[in-house]
Amino acid sequence: MQNPWLMFLSLLPWLVGVCCAQSASEPVRYMADSQNYVDSINNNIATNTLEASNLLLLKQLDYSYQHEYVSLARIQYFMDNGEAVCVANKIATAERSANYIFSHPVNVHISHRHYKQQKIQAPPPEVLNEQGEIISLLSLFTAQPTQTLLLPFQRSFGEALDKQIALLANNNKIIYRGGDLHESEVDMFIKQRGDYLLTYPTTIYANDRALRNISIRSYAIAGQPKYIISRVMCADTPQTQKHIQKVNQALKRLYIGSELLDTHLQWLPDTEHEAISAYFQQATDVIRH
């Protein structure tokens, strides 16, 4: 009779191979810290550009990814501890790119603008350049030291703006967390919990009904890129590496057609179509070719 121990040793390579193959084939988990976003994705109902473009991308994949509502701190914990977790709508900063992996561009946004209600004191002329842009956030809040800026907890605005925000005094920043960040910031802005709001124009367009009775003014910030790219961001694991490859293949197919660009345009006013079309082509041109 064959020695059981020898039989086990002879089967060990096969068992390891099966286990590894099963582990590598397990789907990744998608998480988000916005319940509204999770509900929209899981119910296949888009209410804005972010949801519509990500739903379009997910339809190209060979698996139905249910999204989980998880706090931002917990998401970061899972990702930093090697869980096969992915998050949509993230900007690839240098710090993040050193720790996580990213897809090709999914969303192309017109860059953040600085919003205020008309009844709030306007920025003094000396903090604006000839184009009417705010020279820098520091110059603005140095001139208006009692004014405040609404900021979401741990959200990146891109490296250039993140550096400007870091220079501001704590009393100029109102940090909020929890809930749906884009919905929360608009609600707080309407209630004047802060004087200024730094956000995407698409967020304002998506909330035009809530803002319809309020007169607002926006300012570009000098020296900022004209557009911002957001992507799928994943923890760096064997499963997520394979997943990002599939995502990138799907995105290349979408770039060749017009559906992804059309999805962007659907949620923007006609006045923004020419600009976002040009930015979209710039962001995807190298990948398409």
Stockholm file with secondary structure:
# STOCKHOLM 1.0

chainA/1-289         MQNPWLMFLSLLPWLVGVCCAQSASEPVRYMADSQNYVDSINNNIATNTLEASNLLLLKQLDYSYQHEYVSLARIQYFMDNGEAVCVANKIATAERSANYIFSHPVNVHISHRHYKQQKIQAPPPEVLNEQGEIISLLSLFTAQPTQTLLLPFQRSFGEALDKQIALLANNNKIIYRGGDLHESEVDMFIKQRGDYLLTYPTTIYANDRALRNISIRSYAIAGQPKYIISRVMCADTPQTQKHIQKVNQALKRLYIGSELLDTHLQWLPDTEHEAISAYFQQATDVIRH
#=GR chainA/1-289 SS CCCHHHHHHHHHHHHHHHHHHHHHHSCCEEEESCHHHHHHHHTTCCCSHHHHHHHHHHHTSSSCCCEEECCHHHHHHHHHTTCCEEEEEECCCHHHHTTEEECSCCEEEECCEEEEETTSCCCCGGGBCTTSCBSCHHHHHHHSTTCCEEEETTCCCCHHHHHHHHTSCGGGEEEECSSCHHHHHHHHHHTTSSSEEEECHHHHHHTTTTTTTSCEEEECBTTCCSEEEEEEEEECSHHHHHHHHHHHHHHHHHHHSSHHHHHHHHTSCGGGHHHHHHHHHHHHHHHHC
#=GC SS_cons         CCCHHHHHHHHHHHHHHHHHHHHHHSCCEEEESCHHHHHHHHTTCCCSHHHHHHHHHHHTSSSCCCEEECCHHHHHHHHHTTCCEEEEEECCCHHHHTTEEECSCCEEEECCEEEEETTSCCCCGGGBCTTSCBSCHHHHHHHSTTCCEEEETTCCCCHHHHHHHHTSCGGGEEEECSSCHHHHHHHHHHTTSSSEEEECHHHHHHTTTTTTTSCEEEECBTTCCSEEEEEEEEECSHHHHHHHHHHHHHHHHHHHSSHHHHHHHHTSCGGGHHHHHHHHHHHHHHHHC
//
